[in-house]
Amino acid sequence: MRSFALIMVACLFVVAASPSFVTRVSAQTVAPPTYSFTVIGETVGNKQQFARNLILVTEVPIQLIVTFHNNDTMQHSFTIADVNGTIKINTGLVSPGLNVTLNFTVVSITLIAYNGTQFRPEPAAGGGIVFYCIPHRGTGMVGSIALAGALTTGTPPEKGILLRAYWIGIIGIAATLLWTIISYFLIKSSSRHFRDHREHVRRGLP
């Protein structure tokens, strides 16, 4: 019984040490979360626009997978330029009915990583990163990528779901349950009242 108690104590030390170890490893190896969404280019009335002109991210850094769909009868683009106006991310002119997918990382709301390089994107007036259609920017076909809680203008955007917090909660609950079970058996094995069950039986106890 004593050896069992020692094993349980060792398990407790391992469980106690694991979170800090996992945290250090995760900080070095875990990639940023990924958020995938679709942006549609269209004409409503006589106005060319993005059907979804505000993309909200809940944290940075975050990897964005943007699928641009041209749902119009004319060509459109999804384009992001740097602070000097130089085009850095661009689908090119997309013909009607076609899709183009782009993949880039928003390191911070003022820094983007794309194709192995980083640049400072053109900022939006209300906060965030500007994206636009090259031939129709002058008619208002402009949108923005913004950080939740940092918006000053615009309508409430469609929100994505990030699962990191969900899994952290599940792991925390599992660790707490494991700790409770180990503690129960440790206390039970070390208590003199549970060492010899025959004495309980002799006294007529359960």
ChimeraX commands (.cxc) that place a marker at each C-alpha (Angstrom):
marker #1 position 0.00,0.00,0.00 radius 0.5
marker #1 position 2.92,2.30,0.74 radius 0.5
marker #1 position 4.33,1.75,-2.74 radius 0.5
marker #1 position 0.95,2.56,-4.23 radius 0.5
marker #1 position 0.90,5.84,-2.31 radius 0.5
marker #1 position 4.39,6.67,-3.60 radius 0.5
marker #1 position 3.28,5.99,-7.16 radius 0.5
marker #1 position 0.31,8.31,-6.69 radius 0.5
marker #1 position 2.55,11.07,-5.30 radius 0.5
marker #1 position 4.82,10.70,-8.33 radius 0.5
marker #1 position 1.78,10.98,-10.62 radius 0.5
marker #1 position 0.71,14.15,-8.84 radius 0.5
marker #1 position 4.12,15.72,-9.42 radius 0.5
marker #1 position 4.01,14.77,-13.11 radius 0.5
marker #1 position 0.53,16.23,-13.54 radius 0.5
marker #1 position 1.53,19.40,-11.70 radius 0.5
marker #1 position 4.61,19.86,-13.86 radius 0.5
marker #1 position 2.91,19.09,-17.17 radius 0.5
marker #1 position 0.98,22.38,-17.71 radius 0.5
marker #1 position 4.10,24.57,-17.50 radius 0.5
marker #1 position 6.01,22.22,-19.79 radius 0.5
marker #1 position 3.18,22.11,-22.33 radius 0.5
marker #1 position 2.85,25.89,-22.18 radius 0.5
marker #1 position 6.54,26.41,-22.97 radius 0.5
marker #1 position 6.49,23.94,-25.86 radius 0.5
marker #1 position 3.25,25.33,-27.25 radius 0.5
marker #1 position 4.58,28.87,-27.24 radius 0.5
marker #1 position 7.39,27.76,-29.52 radius 0.5
marker #1 position 5.65,25.35,-31.90 radius 0.5
marker #1 position 1.94,26.17,-32.16 radius 0.5
marker #1 position 1.03,27.97,-35.38 radius 0.5
marker #1 position -1.43,30.89,-35.29 radius 0.5
marker #1 position -5.12,30.00,-35.64 radius 0.5
marker #1 position -6.64,29.87,-39.12 radius 0.5
marker #1 position -9.78,31.68,-40.23 radius 0.5
marker #1 position -11.33,30.91,-43.64 radius 0.5
marker #1 position -14.00,33.03,-45.27 radius 0.5
marker #1 position -15.41,34.13,-48.64 radius 0.5
marker #1 position -15.62,37.66,-50.01 radius 0.5
marker #1 position -18.05,38.25,-52.90 radius 0.5
marker #1 position -17.77,40.98,-55.51 radius 0.5
marker #1 position -21.06,42.13,-57.02 radius 0.5
marker #1 position -23.07,45.04,-58.37 radius 0.5
marker #1 position -26.15,46.23,-56.51 radius 0.5
marker #1 position -28.12,48.76,-58.53 radius 0.5
marker #1 position -25.39,50.76,-60.20 radius 0.5
marker #1 position -22.86,50.35,-57.41 radius 0.5
marker #1 position -20.01,47.87,-57.41 radius 0.5
marker #1 position -19.29,46.53,-53.93 radius 0.5
marker #1 position -18.09,43.68,-51.74 radius 0.5
marker #1 position -21.06,41.78,-50.34 radius 0.5
marker #1 position -19.02,41.41,-47.17 radius 0.5
marker #1 position -16.94,44.53,-46.68 radius 0.5
marker #1 position -15.91,44.10,-43.04 radius 0.5
marker #1 position -13.89,41.11,-41.83 radius 0.5
marker #1 position -13.52,40.83,-38.06 radius 0.5
marker #1 position -10.66,38.86,-36.48 radius 0.5
marker #1 position -10.74,38.08,-32.79 radius 0.5
marker #1 position -6.98,37.89,-32.24 radius 0.5
marker #1 position -3.60,38.41,-33.85 radius 0.5
marker #1 position -1.47,36.86,-35.20 radius 0.5
marker #1 position -3.98,34.93,-37.33 radius 0.5
marker #1 position -3.73,33.17,-40.67 radius 0.5
marker #1 position -6.45,34.20,-43.13 radius 0.5
marker #1 position -7.59,32.09,-46.05 radius 0.5
marker #1 position -9.64,34.41,-48.26 radius 0.5
marker #1 position -11.66,33.08,-51.18 radius 0.5
marker #1 position -12.74,35.86,-53.50 radius 0.5
marker #1 position -15.78,35.02,-55.66 radius 0.5
marker #1 position -16.81,37.28,-58.54 radius 0.5
marker #1 position -20.60,37.16,-58.60 radius 0.5
marker #1 position -20.92,39.86,-61.25 radius 0.5
marker #1 position -20.92,40.38,-65.01 radius 0.5
marker #1 position -17.65,42.35,-64.98 radius 0.5
marker #1 position -14.14,41.74,-63.68 radius 0.5
marker #1 position -13.20,42.50,-60.07 radius 0.5
marker #1 position -10.17,42.02,-57.81 radius 0.5
marker #1 position -9.36,41.56,-54.13 radius 0.5
marker #1 position -6.30,43.70,-53.46 radius 0.5
marker #1 position -4.28,44.87,-50.46 radius 0.5
marker #1 position -1.57,47.54,-50.81 radius 0.5
marker #1 position 1.09,48.77,-48.42 radius 0.5
marker #1 position 1.23,52.20,-46.82 radius 0.5
marker #1 position 2.95,53.57,-49.93 radius 0.5
marker #1 position 0.22,52.33,-52.26 radius 0.5
marker #1 position 2.28,49.47,-53.69 radius 0.5
marker #1 position 0.14,46.39,-54.38 radius 0.5
marker #1 position 1.27,43.47,-52.23 radius 0.5
marker #1 position -1.63,40.97,-52.20 radius 0.5
marker #1 position -3.75,40.68,-55.32 radius 0.5
marker #1 position -6.02,38.16,-57.03 radius 0.5
marker #1 position -5.60,39.94,-60.33 radius 0.5
marker #1 position -8.74,40.67,-62.36 radius 0.5
marker #1 position -11.13,37.79,-61.72 radius 0.5
marker #1 position -13.65,37.01,-64.45 radius 0.5
marker #1 position -17.37,36.59,-63.68 radius 0.5
marker #1 position -18.26,33.36,-61.86 radius 0.5
marker #1 position -14.68,32.46,-60.89 radius 0.5
marker #1 position -12.94,32.10,-57.51 radius 0.5
marker #1 position -9.40,32.92,-56.38 radius 0.5
marker #1 position -8.03,31.99,-52.95 radius 0.5
marker #1 position -5.35,33.92,-51.07 radius 0.5
marker #1 position -3.48,32.89,-47.92 radius 0.5
marker #1 position -1.69,35.40,-45.68 radius 0.5
marker #1 position -1.04,36.08,-42.00 radius 0.5
marker #1 position -2.12,39.18,-40.10 radius 0.5
marker #1 position 0.79,39.46,-37.67 radius 0.5
marker #1 position -0.71,42.59,-36.14 radius 0.5
marker #1 position -3.28,45.07,-37.33 radius 0.5
marker #1 position -0.39,47.05,-38.83 radius 0.5
marker #1 position 1.71,44.18,-40.22 radius 0.5
marker #1 position 1.00,41.39,-42.74 radius 0.5
marker #1 position 3.17,38.41,-43.71 radius 0.5
marker #1 position 2.75,37.12,-47.27 radius 0.5
marker #1 position 4.94,34.90,-49.46 radius 0.5
marker #1 position 7.87,35.04,-47.05 radius 0.5
marker #1 position 7.89,38.82,-46.67 radius 0.5
marker #1 position 6.24,41.31,-44.33 radius 0.5
marker #1 position 4.78,44.73,-45.07 radius 0.5
marker #1 position 2.77,47.47,-43.42 radius 0.5
marker #1 position -0.69,47.53,-45.04 radius 0.5
marker #1 position -2.71,50.58,-45.97 radius 0.5
marker #1 position -4.79,51.46,-42.89 radius 0.5
marker #1 position -8.57,51.87,-42.94 radius 0.5
marker #1 position -10.09,55.14,-41.78 radius 0.5
marker #1 position -11.96,53.53,-38.88 radius 0.5
marker #1 position -9.12,51.20,-37.94 radius 0.5
marker #1 position -7.96,48.02,-39.63 radius 0.5
marker #1 position -6.55,47.02,-43.03 radius 0.5
marker #1 position -7.97,48.19,-46.36 radius 0.5
marker #1 position -8.80,45.81,-49.21 radius 0.5
marker #1 position -10.28,46.99,-52.49 radius 0.5
marker #1 position -11.10,46.25,-56.13 radius 0.5
marker #1 position -8.55,47.87,-58.45 radius 0.5
marker #1 position -10.90,49.01,-61.25 radius 0.5
marker #1 position -13.79,50.01,-58.94 radius 0.5
marker #1 position -12.16,51.53,-55.88 radius 0.5
marker #1 position -13.30,54.95,-57.01 radius 0.5
marker #1 position -16.94,53.80,-56.97 radius 0.5
marker #1 position -16.68,52.58,-53.37 radius 0.5
marker #1 position -15.73,48.92,-53.77 radius 0.5
marker #1 position -13.64,48.96,-50.60 radius 0.5
marker #1 position -13.60,46.84,-47.43 radius 0.5
marker #1 position -11.50,46.35,-44.33 radius 0.5
marker #1 position -10.06,43.71,-42.01 radius 0.5
marker #1 position -10.33,44.81,-38.39 radius 0.5
marker #1 position -9.54,43.54,-34.91 radius 0.5
marker #1 position -12.48,42.92,-32.58 radius 0.5
marker #1 position -12.74,45.67,-29.99 radius 0.5
marker #1 position -10.69,48.09,-32.10 radius 0.5
marker #1 position -13.47,49.23,-34.45 radius 0.5
marker #1 position -14.65,52.81,-34.38 radius 0.5
marker #1 position -17.00,52.79,-37.36 radius 0.5
marker #1 position -19.01,50.40,-39.46 radius 0.5
marker #1 position -21.79,47.89,-38.92 radius 0.5
marker #1 position -21.47,44.73,-36.81 radius 0.5
marker #1 position -19.59,42.15,-38.90 radius 0.5
marker #1 position -20.11,38.45,-39.30 radius 0.5
marker #1 position -18.00,36.66,-36.74 radius 0.5
marker #1 position -15.90,33.58,-37.22 radius 0.5
marker #1 position -15.37,30.85,-34.64 radius 0.5
marker #1 position -11.94,30.09,-33.19 radius 0.5
marker #1 position -11.59,26.78,-31.35 radius 0.5
marker #1 position -8.46,27.43,-29.30 radius 0.5
marker #1 position -10.36,28.66,-26.21 radius 0.5
marker #1 position -12.79,25.72,-26.47 radius 0.5
marker #1 position -10.02,23.11,-26.39 radius 0.5
marker #1 position -8.18,24.88,-23.58 radius 0.5
marker #1 position -11.37,24.66,-21.51 radius 0.5
marker #1 position -11.84,20.95,-22.28 radius 0.5
marker #1 position -8.22,20.17,-21.35 radius 0.5
marker #1 position -8.58,22.15,-18.11 radius 0.5
marker #1 position -11.71,20.20,-17.11 radius 0.5
marker #1 position -10.02,16.86,-17.91 radius 0.5
marker #1 position -6.92,17.81,-15.88 radius 0.5
marker #1 position -9.08,18.84,-12.90 radius 0.5
marker #1 position -11.00,15.56,-13.04 radius 0.5
marker #1 position -7.76,13.55,-13.19 radius 0.5
marker #1 position -6.34,15.48,-10.23 radius 0.5
marker #1 position -9.49,14.76,-8.20 radius 0.5
marker #1 position -9.37,11.02,-8.93 radius 0.5
marker #1 position -5.67,10.74,-8.07 radius 0.5
marker #1 position -6.17,12.73,-4.85 radius 0.5
marker #1 position -9.03,10.44,-3.82 radius 0.5
marker #1 position -6.98,7.27,-4.20 radius 0.5
marker #1 position -3.96,8.87,-2.54 radius 0.5
marker #1 position -5.96,9.86,0.54 radius 0.5
marker #1 position -7.72,6.50,0.62 radius 0.5
marker #1 position -4.48,4.50,0.43 radius 0.5
marker #1 position -2.74,6.55,3.13 radius 0.5
marker #1 position -5.59,6.49,5.65 radius 0.5
marker #1 position -5.35,3.86,8.41 radius 0.5
marker #1 position -9.13,3.39,8.22 radius 0.5
marker #1 position -8.85,1.89,4.75 radius 0.5
marker #1 position -5.65,-0.13,5.03 radius 0.5
marker #1 position -7.29,-3.34,6.24 radius 0.5
marker #1 position -10.86,-3.83,5.16 radius 0.5
marker #1 position -11.11,-7.03,7.22 radius 0.5
marker #1 position -11.23,-4.98,10.42 radius 0.5
marker #1 position -14.28,-3.11,9.06 radius 0.5
marker #1 position -15.97,-6.40,8.23 radius 0.5
marker #1 position -15.22,-7.79,11.69 radius 0.5
marker #1 position -16.90,-4.76,13.24 radius 0.5
marker #1 position -19.86,-5.05,10.95 radius 0.5
marker #1 position -18.99,-1.87,9.06 radius 0.5
marker #1 position -19.37,-1.46,5.28 radius 0.5
marker link #1:1,2 radius 0.2
marker link #1:2,3 radius 0.2
marker link #1:3,4 radius 0.2
marker link #1:4,5 radius 0.2
marker link #1:5,6 radius 0.2
marker link #1:6,7 radius 0.2
marker link #1:7,8 radius 0.2
marker link #1:8,9 radius 0.2
marker link #1:9,10 radius 0.2
marker link #1:10,11 radius 0.2
marker link #1:11,12 radius 0.2
marker link #1:12,13 radius 0.2
marker link #1:13,14 radius 0.2
marker link #1:14,15 radius 0.2
marker link #1:15,16 radius 0.2
marker link #1:16,17 radius 0.2
marker link #1:17,18 radius 0.2
marker link #1:18,19 radius 0.2
marker link #1:19,20 radius 0.2
marker link #1:20,21 radius 0.2
marker link #1:21,22 radius 0.2
marker link #1:22,23 radius 0.2
marker link #1:23,24 radius 0.2
marker link #1:24,25 radius 0.2
marker link #1:25,26 radius 0.2
marker link #1:26,27 radius 0.2
marker link #1:27,28 radius 0.2
marker link #1:28,29 radius 0.2
marker link #1:29,30 radius 0.2
marker link #1:30,31 radius 0.2
marker link #1:31,32 radius 0.2
marker link #1:32,33 radius 0.2
marker link #1:33,34 radius 0.2
marker link #1:34,35 radius 0.2
marker link #1:35,36 radius 0.2
marker link #1:36,37 radius 0.2
marker link #1:37,38 radius 0.2
marker link #1:38,39 radius 0.2
marker link #1:39,40 radius 0.2
marker link #1:40,41 radius 0.2
marker link #1:41,42 radius 0.2
marker link #1:42,43 radius 0.2
marker link #1:43,44 radius 0.2
marker link #1:44,45 radius 0.2
marker link #1:45,46 radius 0.2
marker link #1:46,47 radius 0.2
marker link #1:47,48 radius 0.2
marker link #1:48,49 radius 0.2
marker link #1:49,50 radius 0.2
marker link #1:50,51 radius 0.2
marker link #1:51,52 radius 0.2
marker link #1:52,53 radius 0.2
marker link #1:53,54 radius 0.2
marker link #1:54,55 radius 0.2
marker link #1:55,56 radius 0.2
marker link #1:56,57 radius 0.2
marker link #1:57,58 radius 0.2
marker link #1:58,59 radius 0.2
marker link #1:59,60 radius 0.2
marker link #1:60,61 radius 0.2
marker link #1:61,62 radius 0.2
marker link #1:62,63 radius 0.2
marker link #1:63,64 radius 0.2
marker link #1:64,65 radius 0.2
marker link #1:65,66 radius 0.2
marker link #1:66,67 radius 0.2
marker link #1:67,68 radius 0.2
marker link #1:68,69 radius 0.2
marker link #1:69,70 radius 0.2
marker link #1:70,71 radius 0.2
marker link #1:71,72 radius 0.2
marker link #1:72,73 radius 0.2
marker link #1:73,74 radius 0.2
marker link #1:74,75 radius 0.2
marker link #1:75,76 radius 0.2
marker link #1:76,77 radius 0.2
marker link #1:77,78 radius 0.2
marker link #1:78,79 radius 0.2
marker link #1:79,80 radius 0.2
marker link #1:80,81 radius 0.2
marker link #1:81,82 radius 0.2
marker link #1:82,83 radius 0.2
marker link #1:83,84 radius 0.2
marker link #1:84,85 radius 0.2
marker link #1:85,86 radius 0.2
marker link #1:86,87 radius 0.2
marker link #1:87,88 radius 0.2
marker link #1:88,89 radius 0.2
marker link #1:89,90 radius 0.2
marker link #1:90,91 radius 0.2
marker link #1:91,92 radius 0.2
marker link #1:92,93 radius 0.2
marker link #1:93,94 radius 0.2
marker link #1:94,95 radius 0.2
marker link #1:95,96 radius 0.2
marker link #1:96,97 radius 0.2
marker link #1:97,98 radius 0.2
marker link #1:98,99 radius 0.2
marker link #1:99,100 radius 0.2
marker link #1:100,101 radius 0.2
marker link #1:101,102 radius 0.2
marker link #1:102,103 radius 0.2
marker link #1:103,104 radius 0.2
marker link #1:104,105 radius 0.2
marker link #1:105,106 radius 0.2
marker link #1:106,107 radius 0.2
marker link #1:107,108 radius 0.2
marker link #1:108,109 radius 0.2
marker link #1:109,110 radius 0.2
marker link #1:110,111 radius 0.2
marker link #1:111,112 radius 0.2
marker link #1:112,113 radius 0.2
marker link #1:113,114 radius 0.2
marker link #1:114,115 radius 0.2
marker link #1:115,116 radius 0.2
marker link #1:116,117 radius 0.2
marker link #1:117,118 radius 0.2
marker link #1:118,119 radius 0.2
marker link #1:119,120 radius 0.2
marker link #1:120,121 radius 0.2
marker link #1:121,122 radius 0.2
marker link #1:122,123 radius 0.2
marker link #1:123,124 radius 0.2
marker link #1:124,125 radius 0.2
marker link #1:125,126 radius 0.2
marker link #1:126,127 radius 0.2
marker link #1:127,128 radius 0.2
marker link #1:128,129 radius 0.2
marker link #1:129,130 radius 0.2
marker link #1:130,131 radius 0.2
marker link #1:131,132 radius 0.2
marker link #1:132,133 radius 0.2
marker link #1:133,134 radius 0.2
marker link #1:134,135 radius 0.2
marker link #1:135,136 radius 0.2
marker link #1:136,137 radius 0.2
marker link #1:137,138 radius 0.2
marker link #1:138,139 radius 0.2
marker link #1:139,140 radius 0.2
marker link #1:140,141 radius 0.2
marker link #1:141,142 radius 0.2
marker link #1:142,143 radius 0.2
marker link #1:143,144 radius 0.2
marker link #1:144,145 radius 0.2
marker link #1:145,146 radius 0.2
marker link #1:146,147 radius 0.2
marker link #1:147,148 radius 0.2
marker link #1:148,149 radius 0.2
marker link #1:149,150 radius 0.2
marker link #1:150,151 radius 0.2
marker link #1:151,152 radius 0.2
marker link #1:152,153 radius 0.2
marker link #1:153,154 radius 0.2
marker link #1:154,155 radius 0.2
marker link #1:155,156 radius 0.2
marker link #1:156,157 radius 0.2
marker link #1:157,158 radius 0.2
marker link #1:158,159 radius 0.2
marker link #1:159,160 radius 0.2
marker link #1:160,161 radius 0.2
marker link #1:161,162 radius 0.2
marker link #1:162,163 radius 0.2
marker link #1:163,164 radius 0.2
marker link #1:164,165 radius 0.2
marker link #1:165,166 radius 0.2
marker link #1:166,167 radius 0.2
marker link #1:167,168 radius 0.2
marker link #1:168,169 radius 0.2
marker link #1:169,170 radius 0.2
marker link #1:170,171 radius 0.2
marker link #1:171,172 radius 0.2
marker link #1:172,173 radius 0.2
marker link #1:173,174 radius 0.2
marker link #1:174,175 radius 0.2
marker link #1:175,176 radius 0.2
marker link #1:176,177 radius 0.2
marker link #1:177,178 radius 0.2
marker link #1:178,179 radius 0.2
marker link #1:179,180 radius 0.2
marker link #1:180,181 radius 0.2
marker link #1:181,182 radius 0.2
marker link #1:182,183 radius 0.2
marker link #1:183,184 radius 0.2
marker link #1:184,185 radius 0.2
marker link #1:185,186 radius 0.2
marker link #1:186,187 radius 0.2
marker link #1:187,188 radius 0.2
marker link #1:188,189 radius 0.2
marker link #1:189,190 radius 0.2
marker link #1:190,191 radius 0.2
marker link #1:191,192 radius 0.2
marker link #1:192,193 radius 0.2
marker link #1:193,194 radius 0.2
marker link #1:194,195 radius 0.2
marker link #1:195,196 radius 0.2
marker link #1:196,197 radius 0.2
marker link #1:197,198 radius 0.2
marker link #1:198,199 radius 0.2
marker link #1:199,200 radius 0.2
marker link #1:200,201 radius 0.2
marker link #1:201,202 radius 0.2
marker link #1:202,203 radius 0.2
marker link #1:203,204 radius 0.2
marker link #1:204,205 radius 0.2
marker link #1:205,206 radius 0.2
view
